Amino acid sequence: MTTPYERTKAVIDTRALLQMLAAANHSDCHCNVQSVAQRLLRHYPLDVDLAVSAAALPGVWSASEL
């Protein structure tokens, strides 16, 4: 079971990964992207988590209509 701490850390770490990838040249990125992505996705919020968060905090999250 994913804890709130793990879920929050996954979101923060995913943002950092995306920022790193956006700023990196191909020669600068020596990380195993697939391995990092799998680690981050393990605790990344599911659609149901986002729906519950949107219901509780409509000023922070919006209901997904995708």
C-alpha positions in Angstrom: 0.0 0.0 0.0 1.3 3.4 -0.9 1.6 5.9 1.9 0.8 9.7 1.5 4.6 10.3 2.0 5.5 7.9 -0.8 2.8 9.4 -3.1 4.0 13.0 -2.4 7.6 12.0 -2.9 6.8 10.3 -6.3 5.1 13.5 -7.5 8.0 15.7 -6.4 10.7 13.3 -7.8 8.8 13.0 -11.1 8.8 16.8 -11.5 12.6 16.8 -10.8 13.1 14.0 -13.4 11.1 15.9 -16.0 13.0 19.1 -15.3 16.3 17.2 -15.6 15.3 15.6 -18.9 14.0 19.0 -20.3 17.3 20.7 -19.5 19.7 17.8 -20.4 21.6 17.3 -23.6 21.6 13.7 -24.8 25.3 13.5 -23.8 24.4 14.9 -20.3 21.8 12.3 -19.5 23.6 9.1 -18.3 20.7 7.8 -16.2 18.6 4.7 -16.9 15.3 6.5 -17.6 13.2 3.4 -17.7 14.4 2.3 -14.2 13.8 5.7 -12.7 10.4 5.9 -14.3 9.4 2.6 -12.9 10.5 3.6 -9.4 8.5 6.9 -9.6 5.4 5.3 -11.1 5.2 2.7 -8.3 3.8 5.4 -5.9 2.5 7.9 -8.5 -1.2 8.9 -7.9 -3.8 6.9 -9.8 -6.8 8.6 -11.4 -8.9 7.7 -8.4 -6.4 9.4 -6.1 -6.6 12.5 -8.2 -10.4 12.4 -8.1 -10.5 12.1 -4.4 -8.0 15.0 -4.1 -10.0 17.1 -6.5 -13.2 16.6 -4.5 -11.4 17.5 -1.2 -9.3 20.3 -2.6 -11.0 21.9 -5.6 -8.7 24.9 -5.3 -5.6 22.7 -5.8 -6.8 19.9 -8.2 -9.4 19.8 -10.9 -11.6 16.8 -11.7 -10.2 14.9 -14.6 -12.3 14.8 -17.7 -9.7 13.0 -19.9 
